[in-house]
Amino acid sequence: MATSKQVEMSLLTEHLRYTPLTLLDDIINSMNEISFRLVNAAEQGLLSADPGNLGFAQKAESENIIPDADGEGQPIYTDAKPEIEEGVHKLETLLESNVDKNFDKLELYVLRGPLHVPEELVPWVRLGHYEVGWVQSKWTESIYCDAKQQQNLSLPDPNSTIARPTPETIQQLRRQLQETRKLNSALRASAKRNTADLEQLRSLLIPSTSSIKNESSSSPSRQSNPPGAFSFLTHSNGAKSLGITPVSTDSASKNPTTGPLETNTSFTLSQLPALRALLDALRPKLAGLGDASTGPREDEAARERRIYIENQTRKALERRGVEIQGDADATGRRIGPDELAALESISESLGANDRMEE
């Protein structure tokens, strides 16, 4: 059961078209934005002003400090910017605290004064849109004034024990209505898409009257693929290899029930059970097979030896002016033991010749 405060807030919201707290929040946010702009303008003005005019020159003289000078001979006060920023921060903090304190008082005054409806008057308040189209619910069926009933006034009895709608139940009903509308829109869009797909599929089997008229009016040499997502069924290279051709008016009139597309489709559907059974039979055998792409792996010592030989061969060829393109570690063909021994002997002989030359 909603409390009197909740009923009062619901009544004010329905009358003002916004909650009272929304009005106060807008006022406070506007004041905070103005104070923020004020603080920024003060900070920019102080930072752009001459520090000597702000009292930093007198401070340096009193402390017997000689400030540094820039290239134009103007004194530089290094402590000016930190003090200005600190002062602006203190000003902002003081301004925010005063705004919060005073606007809290404003909020209490507004909620207790101008935007307050006494509890005993809440059941008697009647808004303008209650005149016409007022929905008679269970809690409005109890009318206790015959004279007001003749004037089309439907006022609820404050002492009635019938359950009244609360803001929570009304909000829940509104959400249900909104979700129902979304679902209705989604279903309508899905129905339109399905209808369009069915029309495109039917046009592949039986040409429509409009396409017949267009075909008769146009020359036979100017044939274009029909628009739509299913045109590949009759106009792709695969369809031509299967002997499927677009349905023309003559073929549709002679044999409207059968065609290459229907024949191939029915044959494919008839072969599906056999393909499924064959796939189920091959699946256990596939698990027992090894990966053909992965051969016997070489151990770490053989791999390091192969890389060393390739690097030494590459260096020897480069010293003799042979340009080696590509990465030496690139995977090539598998080298047998005999070739590997021959390459090792060539590498050792080349290394011995290099040492003798040096």
C-alpha positions as a LaTeX table, in Angstrom:
\begin{tabular}{lrrr}
\hline
Residue & $x$ (\AA) & $y$ (\AA) & $z$ (\AA) \\
\hline
Met1 & 0.00 & 0.00 & 0.00 \\
Ala2 & 1.38 & 3.38 & $-0.99$ \\
Thr3 & 1.95 & 5.91 & 1.75 \\
Ser4 & 0.43 & 9.40 & 1.76 \\
Lys5 & 3.79 & 10.89 & 0.74 \\
Gln6 & 4.00 & 8.61 & $-2.29$ \\
Val7 & 0.44 & 9.49 & $-3.29$ \\
Glu8 & 1.28 & 13.18 & $-2.95$ \\
Met9 & 4.39 & 12.84 & $-5.12$ \\
Ser10 & 2.43 & 10.87 & $-7.72$ \\
Leu11 & $-0.25$ & 13.55 & $-7.80$ \\
Leu12 & 2.28 & 16.37 & $-8.20$ \\
Thr13 & 4.15 & 14.45 & $-10.90$ \\
Glu14 & 0.94 & 13.85 & $-12.83$ \\
His15 & 0.02 & 17.52 & $-12.58$ \\
Leu16 & 3.44 & 19.09 & $-13.30$ \\
Arg17 & 4.55 & 16.42 & $-15.84$ \\
Tyr18 & 7.78 & 16.00 & $-13.84$ \\
Thr19 & 8.70 & 15.14 & $-10.27$ \\
Pro20 & 9.35 & 17.94 & $-7.77$ \\
Leu21 & 12.87 & 16.64 & $-7.18$ \\
Thr22 & 13.57 & 16.98 & $-10.90$ \\
Leu23 & 12.77 & 20.70 & $-10.70$ \\
Leu24 & 15.07 & 21.18 & $-7.72$ \\
Asp25 & 17.84 & 19.13 & $-9.35$ \\
Asp26 & 17.65 & 21.30 & $-12.48$ \\
Ile27 & 17.97 & 24.46 & $-10.39$ \\
Ile28 & 20.93 & 23.09 & $-8.42$ \\
Asn29 & 22.66 & 21.81 & $-11.56$ \\
Ser30 & 22.24 & 25.19 & $-13.24$ \\
Met31 & 23.76 & 26.92 & $-10.21$ \\
Asn32 & 26.67 & 24.47 & $-10.10$ \\
Glu33 & 27.36 & 25.08 & $-13.79$ \\
Ile34 & 27.35 & 28.85 & $-13.26$ \\
Ser35 & 29.72 & 28.56 & $-10.29$ \\
Phe36 & 32.03 & 26.29 & $-12.32$ \\
Arg37 & 32.18 & 28.84 & $-15.13$ \\
Leu38 & 32.82 & 31.60 & $-12.59$ \\
Val39 & 35.74 & 29.75 & $-11.03$ \\
Asn40 & 37.26 & 28.96 & $-14.44$ \\
Ala41 & 36.98 & 32.58 & $-15.54$ \\
Ala42 & 38.61 & 33.77 & $-12.30$ \\
Glu43 & 41.45 & 31.27 & $-12.69$ \\
Gln44 & 42.11 & 32.22 & $-16.31$ \\
Gly45 & 42.05 & 35.93 & $-15.45$ \\
Leu46 & 44.50 & 35.56 & $-12.59$ \\
Leu47 & 46.88 & 33.36 & $-14.59$ \\
Ser48 & 46.90 & 35.78 & $-17.52$ \\
Ala49 & 47.48 & 38.85 & $-15.32$ \\
Asp50 & 50.92 & 40.23 & $-14.45$ \\
Pro51 & 52.11 & 38.62 & $-11.19$ \\
Gly52 & 53.69 & 41.95 & $-10.20$ \\
Asn53 & 50.25 & 43.57 & $-10.16$ \\
Leu54 & 48.91 & 40.78 & $-7.96$ \\
Gly55 & 51.29 & 41.58 & $-5.09$ \\
Phe56 & 54.07 & 39.13 & $-5.82$ \\
Ala57 & 56.56 & 41.96 & $-6.42$ \\
Gln58 & 55.88 & 43.45 & $-2.96$ \\
Lys59 & 56.14 & 39.99 & $-1.46$ \\
Ala60 & 59.56 & 39.42 & $-3.07$ \\
Glu61 & 60.79 & 42.83 & $-1.84$ \\
Ser62 & 59.62 & 42.15 & 1.69 \\
Glu63 & 61.39 & 38.79 & 1.67 \\
Asn64 & 64.55 & 40.28 & 0.03 \\
Ile65 & 64.25 & 37.88 & $-2.93$ \\
Ile66 & 65.47 & 38.90 & $-6.37$ \\
Pro67 & 63.35 & 37.09 & $-8.97$ \\
Asp68 & 64.84 & 35.70 & $-12.17$ \\
Ala69 & 64.29 & 37.48 & $-15.47$ \\
Asp70 & 63.28 & 36.10 & $-18.84$ \\
Gly71 & 64.74 & 36.97 & $-22.25$ \\
Glu72 & 62.84 & 40.27 & $-22.37$ \\
Gly73 & 63.96 & 41.33 & $-18.92$ \\
Gln74 & 60.61 & 40.69 & $-17.23$ \\
Pro75 & 60.79 & 39.21 & $-13.72$ \\
Ile76 & 59.66 & 35.62 & $-13.31$ \\
Tyr77 & 57.79 & 34.69 & $-10.15$ \\
Thr78 & 57.90 & 30.89 & $-9.89$ \\
Asp79 & 55.58 & 30.75 & $-6.90$ \\
Ala80 & 52.82 & 32.76 & $-8.61$ \\
Lys81 & 51.06 & 29.90 & $-10.45$ \\
Pro82 & 50.95 & 27.44 & $-7.50$ \\
Glu83 & 49.54 & 30.12 & $-5.18$ \\
Ile84 & 46.91 & 31.16 & $-7.74$ \\
Glu85 & 45.82 & 27.55 & $-8.29$ \\
Glu86 & 45.63 & 26.94 & $-4.54$ \\
Gly87 & 43.59 & 30.09 & $-4.03$ \\
Val88 & 41.21 & 29.20 & $-6.84$ \\
His89 & 40.76 & 25.73 & $-5.35$ \\
Lys90 & 39.89 & 27.23 & $-1.97$ \\
Leu91 & 37.44 & 29.61 & $-3.65$ \\
Glu92 & 35.78 & 26.72 & $-5.48$ \\
Thr93 & 35.48 & 24.68 & $-2.28$ \\
Leu94 & 33.99 & 27.62 & $-0.37$ \\
Leu95 & 31.55 & 28.37 & $-3.17$ \\
Glu96 & 30.39 & 24.74 & $-3.45$ \\
Ser97 & 29.85 & 24.43 & 0.31 \\
Asn98 & 27.79 & 27.64 & 0.39 \\
Val99 & 25.74 & 26.55 & $-2.62$ \\
Asp100 & 25.03 & 23.12 & $-1.09$ \\
Lys101 & 24.07 & 24.57 & 2.28 \\
Asn102 & 21.77 & 27.27 & 0.92 \\
Phe103 & 20.13 & 25.11 & $-1.73$ \\
Asp104 & 19.44 & 22.40 & 0.85 \\
Lys105 & 17.42 & 25.03 & 2.67 \\
Leu106 & 15.69 & 25.90 & $-0.63$ \\
Glu107 & 14.83 & 22.25 & $-1.20$ \\
Leu108 & 13.28 & 21.89 & 2.25 \\
Tyr109 & 11.30 & 25.10 & 1.81 \\
Val110 & 9.95 & 24.15 & $-1.62$ \\
Leu111 & 8.98 & 20.60 & $-0.65$ \\
Arg112 & 7.28 & 21.78 & 2.53 \\
Gly113 & 5.72 & 24.93 & 1.08 \\
Pro114 & 4.85 & 25.62 & $-2.58$ \\
Leu115 & 5.04 & 21.96 & $-3.69$ \\
His116 & 3.26 & 20.46 & $-0.71$ \\
Val117 & $-0.28$ & 19.12 & $-0.74$ \\
Pro118 & $-1.81$ & 18.47 & 2.69 \\
Glu119 & $-2.55$ & 14.86 & 3.40 \\
Glu120 & $-6.25$ & 15.46 & 4.02 \\
Leu121 & $-6.65$ & 17.15 & 0.62 \\
Val122 & $-4.95$ & 14.49 & $-1.48$ \\
Pro123 & $-8.09$ & 12.28 & $-1.92$ \\
Trp124 & $-10.14$ & 15.35 & $-2.93$ \\
Val125 & $-7.84$ & 16.72 & $-5.58$ \\
Arg126 & $-9.22$ & 16.23 & $-9.08$ \\
Leu127 & $-7.06$ & 17.04 & $-12.10$ \\
Gly128 & $-8.34$ & 18.33 & $-15.43$ \\
His129 & $-7.74$ & 15.19 & $-17.43$ \\
Tyr130 & $-9.99$ & 13.27 & $-15.04$ \\
Glu131 & $-13.04$ & 14.87 & $-16.68$ \\
Val132 & $-13.17$ & 12.82 & $-19.90$ \\
Gly133 & $-11.96$ & 9.28 & $-20.48$ \\
Trp134 & $-11.52$ & 8.49 & $-16.80$ \\
Val135 & $-11.02$ & 4.76 & $-16.46$ \\
Gln136 & $-13.33$ & 3.31 & $-13.86$ \\
Ser137 & $-11.24$ & 0.91 & $-11.80$ \\
Lys138 & $-12.17$ & $-1.07$ & $-8.75$ \\
Trp139 & $-11.24$ & 1.63 & $-6.31$ \\
Thr140 & $-13.36$ & 4.26 & $-8.13$ \\
Glu141 & $-16.54$ & 2.20 & $-8.08$ \\
Ser142 & $-17.38$ & 3.52 & $-4.61$ \\
Ile143 & $-19.02$ & 6.94 & $-5.22$ \\
Tyr144 & $-20.60$ & 8.51 & $-2.20$ \\
Cys145 & $-22.01$ & 11.77 & $-3.54$ \\
Asp146 & $-25.06$ & 11.65 & $-5.86$ \\
Ala147 & $-24.83$ & 15.31 & $-6.78$ \\
Lys148 & $-21.20$ & 15.01 & $-7.84$ \\
Gln149 & $-22.05$ & 11.84 & $-9.73$ \\
Gln150 & $-24.48$ & 13.83 & $-11.90$ \\
Gln151 & $-21.66$ & 16.31 & $-12.66$ \\
Asn152 & $-19.42$ & 13.45 & $-13.91$ \\
Leu153 & $-17.14$ & 13.62 & $-10.86$ \\
Ser154 & $-15.68$ & 10.24 & $-9.97$ \\
Leu155 & $-13.96$ & 10.75 & $-6.62$ \\
Pro156 & $-12.68$ & 7.78 & $-4.61$ \\
Asp157 & $-13.78$ & 7.25 & $-1.08$ \\
Pro158 & $-10.86$ & 7.94 & 1.32 \\
Asn159 & $-12.19$ & 5.32 & 3.70 \\
Ser160 & $-12.61$ & 2.63 & 1.04 \\
Thr161 & $-10.81$ & $-0.67$ & 1.66 \\
Ile162 & $-10.55$ & $-1.55$ & $-2.04$ \\
Ala163 & $-6.93$ & $-1.76$ & $-3.23$ \\
Arg164 & $-5.87$ & 1.30 & $-5.18$ \\
Pro165 & $-3.29$ & 1.32 & $-7.96$ \\
Thr166 & 0.13 & 2.37 & $-6.74$ \\
Pro167 & 2.89 & 4.09 & $-8.74$ \\
Glu168 & 4.79 & 0.80 & $-8.74$ \\
Thr169 & 1.91 & $-1.16$ & $-10.31$ \\
Ile170 & 1.28 & 1.57 & $-12.89$ \\
Gln171 & 4.98 & 1.63 & $-13.84$ \\
Gln172 & 4.97 & $-2.17$ & $-14.14$ \\
Leu173 & 1.94 & $-2.08$ & $-16.45$ \\
Arg174 & 3.63 & 0.60 & $-18.57$ \\
Arg175 & 6.75 & $-1.56$ & $-18.92$ \\
Gln176 & 4.65 & $-4.57$ & $-19.89$ \\
Leu177 & 2.86 & $-2.49$ & $-22.53$ \\
Gln178 & 6.17 & $-1.21$ & $-23.90$ \\
Glu179 & 7.66 & $-4.72$ & $-24.12$ \\
Thr180 & 4.48 & $-5.99$ & $-25.78$ \\
Arg181 & 4.71 & $-3.26$ & $-28.40$ \\
Lys182 & 8.38 & $-4.08$ & $-29.05$ \\
Leu183 & 7.53 & $-7.77$ & $-29.46$ \\
Asn184 & 4.65 & $-6.91$ & $-31.81$ \\
Ser185 & 6.93 & $-4.76$ & $-33.98$ \\
Ala186 & 9.59 & $-7.48$ & $-34.10$ \\
Leu187 & 7.03 & $-10.13$ & $-35.07$ \\
Arg188 & 5.57 & $-7.93$ & $-37.82$ \\
Ala189 & 9.06 & $-7.27$ & $-39.24$ \\
Ser190 & 9.86 & $-11.00$ & $-39.13$ \\
Ala191 & 6.57 & $-11.81$ & $-40.90$ \\
Lys192 & 7.40 & $-9.31$ & $-43.66$ \\
Arg193 & 10.86 & $-10.82$ & $-44.15$ \\
Asn194 & 9.43 & $-14.35$ & $-44.30$ \\
Thr195 & 6.79 & $-13.26$ & $-46.81$ \\
Ala196 & 9.46 & $-11.67$ & $-49.02$ \\
Asp197 & 11.59 & $-14.84$ & $-48.88$ \\
Leu198 & 8.61 & $-17.00$ & $-49.81$ \\
Glu199 & 7.77 & $-14.75$ & $-52.75$ \\
Gln200 & 11.34 & $-14.98$ & $-54.02$ \\
Leu201 & 11.32 & $-18.77$ & $-53.73$ \\
Arg202 & 7.95 & $-19.02$ & $-55.49$ \\
Ser203 & 9.23 & $-16.78$ & $-58.29$ \\
Leu204 & 11.97 & $-19.36$ & $-58.97$ \\
Leu205 & 9.36 & $-22.08$ & $-59.53$ \\
Ile206 & 6.44 & $-20.21$ & $-61.08$ \\
Pro207 & 6.99 & $-16.76$ & $-62.66$ \\
Ser208 & 4.52 & $-14.14$ & $-61.62$ \\
Thr209 & 2.16 & $-12.38$ & $-64.01$ \\
Ser210 & 4.17 & $-9.17$ & $-63.79$ \\
Ser211 & 7.36 & $-10.97$ & $-64.83$ \\
Ile212 & 5.45 & $-12.61$ & $-67.71$ \\
Lys213 & 4.30 & $-9.23$ & $-68.97$ \\
Asn214 & 7.78 & $-7.77$ & $-68.70$ \\
Glu215 & 9.25 & $-10.78$ & $-70.49$ \\
Ser216 & 6.78 & $-10.51$ & $-73.33$ \\
Ser217 & 7.35 & $-6.78$ & $-73.74$ \\
Ser218 & 11.17 & $-6.97$ & $-73.66$ \\
Ser219 & 13.37 & $-8.62$ & $-76.25$ \\
Pro220 & 14.55 & $-12.19$ & $-75.57$ \\
Ser221 & 18.19 & $-11.16$ & $-75.88$ \\
Arg222 & 17.98 & $-8.85$ & $-72.87$ \\
Gln223 & 17.61 & $-11.28$ & $-69.95$ \\
Ser224 & 18.96 & $-10.32$ & $-66.55$ \\
Asn225 & 19.23 & $-12.24$ & $-63.33$ \\
Pro226 & 16.21 & $-11.84$ & $-61.05$ \\
Pro227 & 16.82 & $-9.78$ & $-57.94$ \\
Gly228 & 16.86 & $-11.42$ & $-54.54$ \\
Ala229 & 19.03 & $-13.54$ & $-52.30$ \\
Phe230 & 18.01 & $-16.85$ & $-53.97$ \\
Ser231 & 18.98 & $-16.05$ & $-57.55$ \\
Phe232 & 22.10 & $-18.22$ & $-57.17$ \\
Leu233 & 19.86 & $-21.32$ & $-57.26$ \\
Thr234 & 19.15 & $-20.82$ & $-60.97$ \\
His235 & 21.78 & $-18.36$ & $-62.27$ \\
Ser236 & 25.08 & $-19.48$ & $-60.71$ \\
Asn237 & 27.74 & $-21.59$ & $-62.43$ \\
Gly238 & 26.91 & $-24.55$ & $-60.19$ \\
Ala239 & 23.26 & $-24.38$ & $-61.23$ \\
Lys240 & 24.24 & $-24.33$ & $-64.90$ \\
Ser241 & 26.49 & $-27.36$ & $-64.43$ \\
Leu242 & 23.54 & $-29.25$ & $-62.94$ \\
Gly243 & 21.34 & $-28.26$ & $-65.86$ \\
Ile244 & 19.15 & $-25.90$ & $-63.86$ \\
Thr245 & 17.87 & $-23.00$ & $-65.94$ \\
Pro246 & 15.58 & $-20.12$ & $-65.01$ \\
Val247 & 11.90 & $-20.95$ & $-65.34$ \\
Ser248 & 10.43 & $-19.31$ & $-68.41$ \\
Thr249 & 6.81 & $-18.69$ & $-69.26$ \\
Asp250 & 6.71 & $-21.52$ & $-71.81$ \\
Ser251 & 8.14 & $-24.14$ & $-69.46$ \\
Ala252 & 5.95 & $-22.95$ & $-66.63$ \\
Ser253 & 2.83 & $-23.25$ & $-68.80$ \\
Lys254 & 3.77 & $-26.70$ & $-70.18$ \\
Asn255 & 4.98 & $-28.38$ & $-67.01$ \\
Pro256 & 4.25 & $-26.20$ & $-63.96$ \\
Thr257 & 4.83 & $-28.90$ & $-61.35$ \\
Thr258 & 8.23 & $-30.43$ & $-62.15$ \\
Gly259 & 11.58 & $-29.07$ & $-63.26$ \\
Pro260 & 15.36 & $-29.47$ & $-62.82$ \\
Leu261 & 15.35 & $-27.59$ & $-59.54$ \\
Glu262 & 12.60 & $-29.77$ & $-58.03$ \\
Thr263 & 14.24 & $-32.95$ & $-59.33$ \\
Asn264 & 17.69 & $-32.13$ & $-57.94$ \\
Thr265 & 16.22 & $-30.99$ & $-54.63$ \\
Ser266 & 14.18 & $-34.14$ & $-54.16$ \\
Phe267 & 17.17 & $-36.31$ & $-55.10$ \\
Thr268 & 19.40 & $-34.46$ & $-52.60$ \\
Leu269 & 16.83 & $-34.88$ & $-49.84$ \\
Ser270 & 16.51 & $-38.59$ & $-50.60$ \\
Gln271 & 20.31 & $-39.05$ & $-50.27$ \\
Leu272 & 20.59 & $-37.25$ & $-46.93$ \\
Pro273 & 19.77 & $-40.27$ & $-44.70$ \\
Ala274 & 22.42 & $-42.39$ & $-46.45$ \\
Leu275 & 24.99 & $-39.61$ & $-46.07$ \\
Arg276 & 24.18 & $-39.27$ & $-42.37$ \\
Ala277 & 24.59 & $-43.00$ & $-41.82$ \\
Leu278 & 27.90 & $-43.00$ & $-43.68$ \\
Leu279 & 29.13 & $-40.03$ & $-41.65$ \\
Asp280 & 28.18 & $-41.75$ & $-38.39$ \\
Ala281 & 30.10 & $-44.84$ & $-39.48$ \\
Leu282 & 33.24 & $-42.89$ & $-40.46$ \\
Arg283 & 33.37 & $-40.73$ & $-37.36$ \\
Pro284 & 34.75 & $-43.45$ & $-35.00$ \\
Lys285 & 37.38 & $-44.41$ & $-37.58$ \\
Leu286 & 38.49 & $-40.82$ & $-37.97$ \\
Ala287 & 39.27 & $-40.57$ & $-34.26$ \\
Gly288 & 41.67 & $-43.53$ & $-34.52$ \\
Leu289 & 43.66 & $-42.08$ & $-37.43$ \\
Gly290 & 46.68 & $-39.95$ & $-36.77$ \\
Asp291 & 47.25 & $-36.52$ & $-38.21$ \\
Ala292 & 48.85 & $-37.00$ & $-41.63$ \\
Ser293 & 50.25 & $-33.48$ & $-41.68$ \\
Thr294 & 52.43 & $-34.05$ & $-38.62$ \\
Gly295 & 55.36 & $-36.35$ & $-39.39$ \\
Pro296 & 57.98 & $-37.65$ & $-37.00$ \\
Arg297 & 59.38 & $-34.77$ & $-35.01$ \\
Glu298 & 63.11 & $-34.31$ & $-34.77$ \\
Asp299 & 64.68 & $-34.05$ & $-31.37$ \\
Glu300 & 66.22 & $-30.87$ & $-29.99$ \\
Ala301 & 69.84 & $-31.87$ & $-30.67$ \\
Ala302 & 69.17 & $-32.64$ & $-34.33$ \\
Arg303 & 67.28 & $-29.38$ & $-34.72$ \\
Glu304 & 70.12 & $-27.31$ & $-33.22$ \\
Arg305 & 72.62 & $-29.16$ & $-35.41$ \\
Arg306 & 70.58 & $-28.47$ & $-38.55$ \\
Ile307 & 70.28 & $-24.76$ & $-37.69$ \\
Tyr308 & 74.03 & $-24.49$ & $-37.05$ \\
Ile309 & 74.87 & $-26.11$ & $-40.40$ \\
Glu310 & 72.45 & $-23.86$ & $-42.25$ \\
Asn311 & 73.90 & $-20.73$ & $-40.62$ \\
Gln312 & 77.48 & $-21.75$ & $-41.39$ \\
Thr313 & 76.56 & $-22.57$ & $-44.99$ \\
Arg314 & 74.82 & $-19.25$ & $-45.37$ \\
Lys315 & 77.80 & $-17.32$ & $-44.02$ \\
Ala316 & 80.22 & $-19.18$ & $-46.28$ \\
Leu317 & 78.11 & $-18.48$ & $-49.36$ \\
Glu318 & 77.74 & $-14.81$ & $-48.45$ \\
Arg319 & 81.54 & $-14.45$ & $-48.09$ \\
Arg320 & 81.90 & $-15.72$ & $-51.63$ \\
Gly321 & 79.40 & $-13.21$ & $-52.99$ \\
Val322 & 76.42 & $-15.50$ & $-53.33$ \\
Glu323 & 73.20 & $-13.67$ & $-52.45$ \\
Ile324 & 70.93 & $-15.70$ & $-50.23$ \\
Gln325 & 67.29 & $-14.61$ & $-50.32$ \\
Gly326 & 64.71 & $-15.65$ & $-47.79$ \\
Asp327 & 65.05 & $-16.83$ & $-44.23$ \\
Ala328 & 67.56 & $-19.54$ & $-43.44$ \\
Asp329 & 65.19 & $-20.99$ & $-40.87$ \\
Ala330 & 62.41 & $-21.42$ & $-43.40$ \\
Thr331 & 61.03 & $-24.91$ & $-43.63$ \\
Gly332 & 62.14 & $-26.74$ & $-46.79$ \\
Arg333 & 62.33 & $-30.30$ & $-47.89$ \\
Arg334 & 63.47 & $-33.03$ & $-45.54$ \\
Ile335 & 67.25 & $-33.74$ & $-45.80$ \\
Gly336 & 68.42 & $-37.32$ & $-45.50$ \\
Pro337 & 71.35 & $-38.53$ & $-43.40$ \\
Asp338 & 73.65 & $-38.86$ & $-46.42$ \\
Glu339 & 72.99 & $-35.33$ & $-47.60$ \\
Leu340 & 73.49 & $-34.06$ & $-44.08$ \\
Ala341 & 76.90 & $-35.78$ & $-43.80$ \\
Ala342 & 77.93 & $-34.36$ & $-47.19$ \\
Leu343 & 76.92 & $-30.86$ & $-46.16$ \\
Glu344 & 78.89 & $-31.20$ & $-42.93$ \\
Ser345 & 82.03 & $-32.25$ & $-44.81$ \\
Ile346 & 81.63 & $-29.32$ & $-47.25$ \\
Ser347 & 81.17 & $-26.92$ & $-44.36$ \\
Glu348 & 84.25 & $-28.24$ & $-42.55$ \\
Ser349 & 86.39 & $-27.99$ & $-45.70$ \\
Leu350 & 85.20 & $-24.45$ & $-46.37$ \\
Gly351 & 85.94 & $-23.50$ & $-42.78$ \\
Ala352 & 89.45 & $-24.98$ & $-43.04$ \\
Asn353 & 90.14 & $-23.04$ & $-46.27$ \\
Asp354 & 88.98 & $-19.84$ & $-44.61$ \\
Arg355 & 91.31 & $-20.40$ & $-41.67$ \\
Met356 & 94.25 & $-21.06$ & $-44.02$ \\
Glu357 & 93.55 & $-17.88$ & $-45.97$ \\
Glu358 & 93.42 & $-15.87$ & $-42.76$ \\
\hline
\end{tabular}
